[in-house]
């Protein structure tokens, strides 16, 4: 059982060892590459002096705020479009015209309107999170068993009661999958905004390390961001399985 749990770690550990040996044996001197051991030392040092924890706080603040705002908006729109075919058709061209716009393309507009800081980053993260929630929640609502909707009509439930008591519980496993997808997008977009223009968070830390020609610290930031993303997804998967059991797998597959 323990072997099964550790087996996924074998390939990345082997890759790190090969990379370490290649750099050491080739005596490679580079401003963009550093051996994994040096990156690990830089990571420990940046954690000890609170450089990375402070940057992590800044990034996660934007991630969580943008994820919450974008998920609420996307869920509300997805339920509305899933319930109303007329509304869905009226908004189809508008949604499909806006959805392909890269969230990073909004940087010039957001910078002029909001300036540097959390607000600008949160708005862009929220914009990116709206679309997976909207599309998947709309599909989830449309996939609800029709007999459940007939029961809600027979019980003469109001639209609000129908949404709370019938629609959201029935569609929740697939909505949670959409939330997991949005969470990963939120972290990616937040770090990208910080690398591109916003002088805070983990992305800004990568740029500062690059300007200082600290390849080891750049890689340390990348490893840390990957660990945050993995931990975030792992926590959501655990919550999903606890809440929905087999329904979680079924929702992801469908």
Buried (B, 14 or more C-beta within 10 A) or exposed (E): EEEEEEEEEEEEEEEBEEEBEEBEEEEEEEEEBBBBEBBBBBBEBBBEEEBBEBBBEBBBBBBBBBBBBBBBBBBBBBBBBBBEEEEBEEBEEEBEEEEEEEBBEBBEEBBEEBEEEBBBBBBBBBBBBBBBBBBBBBBBBBEBEEEBBEEBEEEEBEEEEBBEBBBBEBBBBBBBBBBBBBBBBBBBBBBBBBBEBBEBBBBBBBBBBBEEEBBBBBBBBBBBBEEBBEEBBEEBBEBBEEEBEEBBBEBBEE
